[in-house]
Amino acid sequence: MASAISMIQAGFSCGDALSSFTARPRRMVVVRAEAINPDIKKDEAKVVDSVVFTELSKPLTAYCRCWRSGTFPLCDGSHVKHNKATGDNVGPLLLKKQ
């Protein structure tokens, strides 16, 4: 218990050192809603290509091609929102185990 109290006291004494810290301004990143696929298979509702491999650990793995996935490089379905916002038709690359 005494060690926990001394750690808390030490933490409060470090607060003065942090008060002189100057934070750098953050850069703003702008993501424009524009089509990623300008001319490939535009007659299709969604472009999804499949590649078959014999040596894969999972039966199916979807890779992102819209660059919007929160789990990049894996697809999380973010292309659906992107396609609605931009009129694009990009979809994932599917790797299938043979």
TORDOMAR-150994 format. One record per residue: residue in three letters; x, y, z negated of N, C-alpha, C in turn. Coordinates in nm, 3 decimals, padded with zeros to 5 digits. Example, Ala and Ser with C-alpha at 12.3 -4.5 7.8 and 13.67 -1.06 7.14 Angstrom:
! residues 2
+------+---------+---------+---------+---------+---------+---------+---------+---------+---------+
: type :      nu :      nv :      nw :     cau :     cav :     caw :      cu :      cv :      cw :
+------+---------+---------+---------+---------+---------+---------+---------+---------+---------+
:  ALA :  01.319 : -00.569 : -00.780 :  01.230 : -00.450 : -00.780 :  01.320 : -00.330 : -00.780 :
:  SER :  01.285 : -00.225 : -00.708 :  01.367 : -00.106 : -00.714 :  01.290 :  00.003 : -00.787 :
+------+---------+---------+---------+---------+---------+---------+---------+---------+---------+
END
This chain:
! residues 98
+------+---------+---------+---------+---------+---------+---------+---------+---------+---------+
: type :      nu :      nv :      nw :     cau :     cav :     caw :      cu :      cv :      cw :
+------+---------+---------+---------+---------+---------+---------+---------+---------+---------+
:  MET :  00.083 : -00.119 :  00.000 :  00.000 :  00.000 :  00.000 :  00.087 :  00.125 :  00.000 :
:  ALA :  00.194 :  00.122 : -00.080 :  00.283 :  00.238 : -00.088 :  00.350 :  00.263 :  00.046 :
:  SER :  00.383 :  00.155 :  00.119 :  00.449 :  00.173 :  00.248 :  00.352 :  00.237 :  00.349 :
:  ALA :  00.223 :  00.202 :  00.340 :  00.125 :  00.262 :  00.430 :  00.110 :  00.410 :  00.402 :
:  ILE :  00.113 :  00.449 :  00.277 :  00.102 :  00.591 :  00.241 :  00.224 :  00.666 :  00.289 :
:  SER :  00.343 :  00.608 :  00.275 :  00.463 :  00.677 :  00.320 :  00.463 :  00.690 :  00.473 :
:  MET :  00.407 :  00.591 :  00.544 :  00.399 :  00.601 :  00.689 :  00.304 :  00.712 :  00.730 :
:  ILE :  00.194 :  00.726 :  00.659 :  00.098 :  00.833 :  00.690 :  00.162 :  00.968 :  00.663 :
:  GLN :  00.233 :  00.979 :  00.552 :  00.300 :  01.105 :  00.521 :  00.405 :  01.136 :  00.626 :
:  ALA :  00.479 :  01.036 :  00.673 :  00.580 :  01.058 :  00.776 :  00.514 :  01.104 :  00.905 :
:  GLY :  00.399 :  01.048 :  00.936 :  00.326 :  01.088 :  01.055 :  00.284 :  01.233 :  01.050 :
:  PHE :  00.239 :  01.279 :  00.932 :  00.200 :  01.419 :  00.919 :  00.320 :  01.511 :  00.929 :
:  SER :  00.435 :  01.467 :  00.880 :  00.552 :  01.553 :  00.889 :  00.603 :  01.563 :  01.032 :
:  CYS :  00.572 :  01.465 :  01.118 :  00.613 :  01.470 :  01.258 :  00.524 :  01.564 :  01.337 :
:  GLY :  00.408 :  01.598 :  01.284 :  00.315 :  01.685 :  01.355 :  00.375 :  01.819 :  01.390 :
:  ASP :  00.464 :  01.872 :  01.305 :  00.527 :  02.001 :  01.333 :  00.615 :  01.992 :  01.458 :
:  ALA :  00.683 :  01.880 :  01.477 :  00.768 :  01.864 :  01.595 :  00.683 :  01.861 :  01.722 :
:  LEU :  00.565 :  01.803 :  01.715 :  00.479 :  01.796 :  01.832 :  00.415 :  01.929 :  01.866 :
:  SER :  00.405 :  02.020 :  01.769 :  00.341 :  02.148 :  01.795 :  00.424 :  02.234 :  01.890 :
:  SER :  00.554 :  02.206 :  01.904 :  00.637 :  02.284 :  01.995 :  00.640 :  02.222 :  02.135 :
:  PHE :  00.573 :  02.109 :  02.153 :  00.569 :  02.041 :  02.282 :  00.485 :  02.121 :  02.380 :
:  THR :  00.536 :  02.142 :  02.501 :  00.463 :  02.215 :  02.604 :  00.422 :  02.117 :  02.713 :
:  ALA :  00.295 :  02.105 :  02.735 :  00.245 :  02.012 :  02.837 :  00.256 :  02.077 :  02.975 :
:  ARG :  00.295 :  01.996 :  03.072 :  00.299 :  02.045 :  03.210 :  00.158 :  02.041 :  03.267 :
:  PRO :  00.125 :  02.135 :  03.354 : -00.009 :  02.132 :  03.414 : -00.023 :  02.008 :  03.503 :
:  ARG : -00.143 :  01.952 :  03.504 : -00.169 :  01.833 :  03.584 : -00.194 :  01.872 :  03.728 :
:  ARG : -00.151 :  01.783 :  03.817 : -00.179 :  01.805 :  03.959 : -00.318 :  01.754 :  03.989 :
:  MET : -00.387 :  01.823 :  04.075 : -00.520 :  01.781 :  04.115 : -00.510 :  01.699 :  04.244 :
:  VAL : -00.571 :  01.584 :  04.245 : -00.574 :  01.499 :  04.363 : -00.712 :  01.508 :  04.424 :
:  VAL : -00.716 :  01.542 :  04.551 : -00.843 :  01.555 :  04.621 : -00.858 :  01.435 :  04.714 :
:  VAL : -00.967 :  01.361 :  04.697 : -00.998 :  01.248 :  04.784 : -01.109 :  01.292 :  04.877 :
:  ARG : -01.077 :  01.298 :  05.005 : -01.176 :  01.341 :  05.103 : -01.260 :  01.222 :  05.147 :
:  ALA : -01.387 :  01.246 :  05.164 : -01.477 :  01.141 :  05.213 : -01.476 :  01.146 :  05.365 :
:  GLU : -01.387 :  01.067 :  05.423 : -01.382 :  01.058 :  05.568 : -01.361 :  00.912 :  05.606 :
:  ALA : -01.397 :  00.881 :  05.727 : -01.388 :  00.743 :  05.774 : -01.242 :  00.697 :  05.778 :
:  ILE : -01.220 :  00.573 :  05.735 : -01.088 :  00.513 :  05.740 : -01.071 :  00.439 :  05.872 :
:  ASN : -01.180 :  00.383 :  05.921 : -01.179 :  00.304 :  06.044 : -01.236 :  00.389 :  06.158 :
:  PRO : -01.148 :  00.455 :  06.237 : -01.200 :  00.544 :  06.340 : -01.255 :  00.473 :  06.465 :
:  ASP : -01.205 :  00.350 :  06.497 : -01.250 :  00.292 :  06.623 : -01.245 :  00.139 :  06.633 :
:  ILE : -01.226 :  00.067 :  06.525 : -01.218 : -00.079 :  06.532 : -01.355 : -00.139 :  06.502 :
:  LYS : -01.409 : -00.215 :  06.597 : -01.536 : -00.287 :  06.581 : -01.649 : -00.195 :  06.529 :
:  LYS : -01.662 : -00.077 :  06.587 : -01.762 :  00.019 :  06.539 : -01.905 : -00.027 :  06.569 :
:  ASP : -01.923 : -00.128 :  06.653 : -02.056 : -00.179 :  06.682 : -02.106 : -00.274 :  06.573 :
:  GLU : -02.019 : -00.311 :  06.478 : -02.057 : -00.400 :  06.368 : -02.093 : -00.318 :  06.244 :
:  ALA : -02.186 : -00.370 :  06.163 : -02.228 : -00.300 :  06.042 : -02.114 : -00.290 :  05.940 :
:  LYS : -02.035 : -00.396 :  05.928 : -01.920 : -00.396 :  05.836 : -01.812 : -00.484 :  05.893 :
:  VAL : -01.690 : -00.433 :  05.897 : -01.578 : -00.510 :  05.950 : -01.517 : -00.592 :  05.836 :
:  VAL : -01.531 : -00.724 :  05.846 : -01.472 : -00.817 :  05.750 : -01.398 : -00.923 :  05.830 :
:  ASP : -01.269 : -00.933 :  05.809 : -01.190 : -01.035 :  05.877 : -01.154 : -01.143 :  05.778 :
:  SER : -01.153 : -01.267 :  05.825 : -01.118 : -01.381 :  05.741 : -00.994 : -01.449 :  05.797 :
:  VAL : -00.905 : -01.488 :  05.708 : -00.785 : -01.561 :  05.745 : -00.784 : -01.687 :  05.662 :
:  VAL : -00.758 : -01.801 :  05.726 : -00.758 : -01.930 :  05.656 : -00.615 : -01.972 :  05.629 :
:  PHE : -00.587 : -02.009 :  05.503 : -00.456 : -02.056 :  05.461 : -00.472 : -02.192 :  05.396 :
:  THR : -00.368 : -02.272 :  05.400 : -00.373 : -02.402 :  05.333 : -00.318 : -02.394 :  05.192 :
:  GLU : -00.230 : -02.298 :  05.166 : -00.165 : -02.290 :  05.035 : -00.210 : -02.166 :  04.959 :
:  LEU : -00.328 : -02.170 :  04.903 : -00.380 : -02.063 :  04.818 : -00.426 : -02.124 :  04.687 :
:  SER : -00.413 : -02.049 :  04.579 : -00.456 : -02.102 :  04.449 : -00.607 : -02.090 :  04.430 :
:  LYS : -00.670 : -01.990 :  04.490 : -00.814 : -01.970 :  04.479 : -00.881 : -02.004 :  04.612 :
:  PRO : -01.005 : -02.047 :  04.609 : -01.074 : -02.079 :  04.734 : -01.102 : -01.956 :  04.821 :
:  LEU : -01.118 : -01.840 :  04.759 : -01.147 : -01.716 :  04.833 : -01.091 : -01.597 :  04.756 :
:  THR : -01.019 : -01.510 :  04.826 : -00.967 : -01.388 :  04.765 : -00.996 : -01.273 :  04.860 :
:  ALA : -01.058 : -01.166 :  04.809 : -01.092 : -01.050 :  04.891 : -00.994 : -00.936 :  04.861 :
:  TYR : -00.930 : -00.885 :  04.966 : -00.835 : -00.774 :  04.953 : -00.897 : -00.646 :  05.007 :
:  CYS : -00.872 : -00.537 :  04.937 : -00.928 : -00.406 :  04.972 : -00.864 : -00.350 :  05.099 :
:  ARG : -00.948 : -00.291 :  05.184 : -00.897 : -00.219 :  05.300 : -00.951 : -00.076 :  05.306 :
:  CYS : -01.025 : -00.034 :  05.202 : -01.077 :  00.103 :  05.202 : -00.994 :  00.196 :  05.115 :
:  TRP : -00.902 :  00.142 :  05.038 : -00.813 :  00.217 :  04.948 : -00.890 :  00.284 :  04.834 :
:  ARG : -01.010 :  00.241 :  04.803 : -01.090 :  00.301 :  04.696 : -01.106 :  00.209 :  04.576 :
:  SER : -01.058 :  00.087 :  04.586 : -01.080 : -00.014 :  04.482 : -01.011 :  00.022 :  04.352 :
:  GLY : -01.081 :  00.002 :  04.242 : -01.021 :  00.021 :  04.109 : -00.932 : -00.094 :  04.070 :
:  THR : -00.939 : -00.203 :  04.146 : -00.855 : -00.321 :  04.119 : -00.759 : -00.345 :  04.234 :
:  PHE : -00.725 : -00.240 :  04.307 : -00.638 : -00.251 :  04.424 : -00.511 : -00.329 :  04.390 :
:  PRO : -00.470 : -00.423 :  04.470 : -00.505 : -00.449 :  04.609 : -00.626 : -00.540 :  04.627 :
:  LEU : -00.687 : -00.585 :  04.519 : -00.805 : -00.669 :  04.532 : -00.929 : -00.583 :  04.553 :
:  CYS : -01.025 : -00.634 :  04.625 : -01.150 : -00.563 :  04.653 : -01.243 : -00.570 :  04.533 :
:  ASP : -01.305 : -00.457 :  04.499 : -01.406 : -00.456 :  04.393 : -01.542 : -00.408 :  04.445 :
:  GLY : -01.556 : -00.399 :  04.577 : -01.682 : -00.357 :  04.637 : -01.695 : -00.207 :  04.655 :
:  SER : -01.590 : -00.130 :  04.629 : -01.597 :  00.016 :  04.642 : -01.624 :  00.061 :  04.785 :
:  HIS : -01.598 : -00.026 :  04.884 : -01.622 :  00.010 :  05.023 : -01.770 :  00.036 :  05.050 :
:  VAL : -01.858 : -00.022 :  04.971 : -02.003 : -00.001 :  04.992 : -02.037 :  00.146 :  04.972 :
:  LYS : -01.990 :  00.204 :  04.863 : -02.014 :  00.347 :  04.835 : -01.944 :  00.434 :  04.939 :
:  HIS : -01.820 :  00.396 :  04.973 : -01.744 :  00.471 :  05.074 : -01.818 :  00.469 :  05.208 :
:  ASN : -01.866 :  00.352 :  05.250 : -01.936 :  00.341 :  05.377 : -02.063 :  00.424 :  05.380 :
:  LYS : -02.137 :  00.427 :  05.269 : -02.259 :  00.508 :  05.263 : -02.227 :  00.657 :  05.272 :
:  ALA : -02.118 :  00.699 :  05.206 : -02.082 :  00.842 :  05.203 : -02.026 :  00.890 :  05.337 :
:  THR : -01.959 :  00.803 :  05.411 : -01.890 :  00.847 :  05.532 : -01.947 :  00.792 :  05.662 :
:  GLY : -02.036 :  00.693 :  05.654 : -02.085 :  00.630 :  05.775 : -01.985 :  00.532 :  05.833 :
:  ASP : -01.883 :  00.500 :  05.757 : -01.778 :  00.406 :  05.800 : -01.830 :  00.263 :  05.790 :
:  ASN : -01.754 :  00.167 :  05.838 : -01.796 :  00.028 :  05.832 : -01.685 : -00.064 :  05.782 :
:  VAL : -01.596 : -00.011 :  05.701 : -01.483 : -00.090 :  05.652 : -01.529 : -00.192 :  05.546 :
:  GLY : -01.468 : -00.309 :  05.551 : -01.496 : -00.415 :  05.453 : -01.366 : -00.482 :  05.413 :
:  PRO : -01.372 : -00.583 :  05.328 : -01.250 : -00.646 :  05.277 : -01.187 : -00.744 :  05.377 :
:  LEU : -01.063 : -00.777 :  05.349 : -00.994 : -00.886 :  05.417 : -01.010 : -01.008 :  05.328 :
:  LEU : -01.069 : -01.113 :  05.381 : -01.093 : -01.234 :  05.303 : -00.988 : -01.341 :  05.336 :
:  LEU : -00.918 : -01.389 :  05.234 : -00.827 : -01.500 :  05.250 : -00.896 : -01.623 :  05.197 :
:  LYS : -00.914 : -01.722 :  05.284 : -00.987 : -01.843 :  05.248 : -00.891 : -01.961 :  05.246 :
:  LYS : -00.911 : -02.047 :  05.147 : -00.832 : -02.170 :  05.138 : -00.893 : -02.275 :  05.229 :
:  GLN : -00.809 : -02.340 :  05.306 : -00.858 : -02.441 :  05.399 : -00.882 : -02.573 :  05.329 :
+------+---------+---------+---------+---------+---------+---------+---------+---------+---------+
END
